[in-house]
Amino acid sequence: MNFFEFFRDRKKQTPASIAKERLQIIVAHERSQRNAPDYLPALQQELLEVIRKYVSIEHDQVQVALENQGNYSILELNVTLPESREPSR
C-alpha cells in the first residue's frame, strides 16, 4: 500500500476485498482467543455448579476471564446474582 492509496475512495472496493478484510478480522480474533488457557471453560462450568448449590442462576450469568499483566495473571470472575426476596436479618 503506497501513500496515495490511503486517500483513495474506499467505496470502490470489490466484494472480494471486503470479504478478505472481514476474514482478516475473524482470524485476528481467533488468534487472540488461542492464547487463553484450555482449562477456562471447565473452570467456569465447575464454578457455576458450586454457585448453583446456593443460588439459582443460569449459565450466562457467570463470566470467567484471565488477564496477564507482566509477571501476574489475574482471574476475573463476574457473577450476576438474582435479587434477594427474603428480608435481611
C-alpha positions in Angstrom: 0.0 0.0 0.0 1.6 3.2 -1.0 0.9 6.7 0.5 -1.7 7.7 -2.1 -3.8 4.6 -1.8 -4.6 5.6 1.7 -6.6 8.6 0.5 -8.4 6.8 -2.3 -12.2 6.4 -2.2 -12.9 3.2 -0.4 -16.4 2.9 -1.9 -14.8 1.2 -5.0 -13.8 -1.9 -3.0 -14.8 -5.2 -4.6 -16.8 -7.8 -2.7 -13.6 -10.0 -2.7 -11.6 -7.3 -1.0 -14.4 -6.7 1.6 -14.6 -10.4 2.3 -10.8 -10.6 2.7 -10.8 -7.7 5.2 -13.6 -9.5 7.2 -11.7 -12.7 7.2 -8.6 -11.0 8.5 -10.6 -9.6 11.4 -12.0 -13.1 12.2 -8.6 -14.7 12.0 -7.1 -12.0 14.3 -9.9 -12.6 16.8 -9.4 -16.3 16.7 -5.6 -15.9 17.3 -6.3 -13.7 20.3 -8.5 -16.4 21.8 -5.9 -19.1 21.1 -3.7 -17.7 24.0 -6.4 -18.4 26.5 -5.8 -21.5 28.8 -7.6 -24.7 28.0 -9.0 -25.0 31.5 -11.1 -21.8 31.5 -14.3 -23.4 30.1 -14.0 -26.3 32.6 -13.3 -23.8 35.4 -16.3 -21.8 34.5 -18.6 -24.9 34.5 -17.3 -26.0 37.9 -17.8 -22.6 39.4 -21.3 -22.5 38.0 -22.1 -25.9 39.6 -20.8 -24.7 43.0 -22.7 -21.4 42.9 -25.9 -23.3 41.9 -25.7 -25.2 45.2 -26.6 -22.0 46.9 -28.3 -19.7 44.3 -30.4 -20.5 41.2 -28.5 -18.9 38.3 -28.2 -19.5 34.5 -25.0 -20.4 32.6 -24.8 -16.9 31.0 -24.7 -15.2 34.5 -21.1 -16.4 35.2 -18.2 -15.0 33.2 -14.6 -16.0 33.7 -11.7 -14.1 32.2 -7.9 -14.4 32.6 -5.7 -11.4 32.1 -1.9 -11.3 32.0 -0.2 -8.3 33.4 3.6 -8.7 33.4 4.5 -11.5 35.8 1.0 -11.8 37.1 -2.2 -13.5 35.9 -5.5 -12.1 37.1 -8.5 -14.3 37.1 -11.7 -12.3 37.0 -15.0 -13.8 37.9 -18.3 -12.0 37.4 -21.4 -13.5 38.7 -24.8 -11.9 38.3 -26.9 -12.9 41.3 -30.7 -12.7 41.4 -32.2 -10.1 43.8 -33.0 -11.5 47.2 -36.7 -11.8 48.1 -36.1 -12.5 51.7 -35.7 -9.6 54.2 -32.3 -9.2 55.7 -31.8 -10.4 59.3 
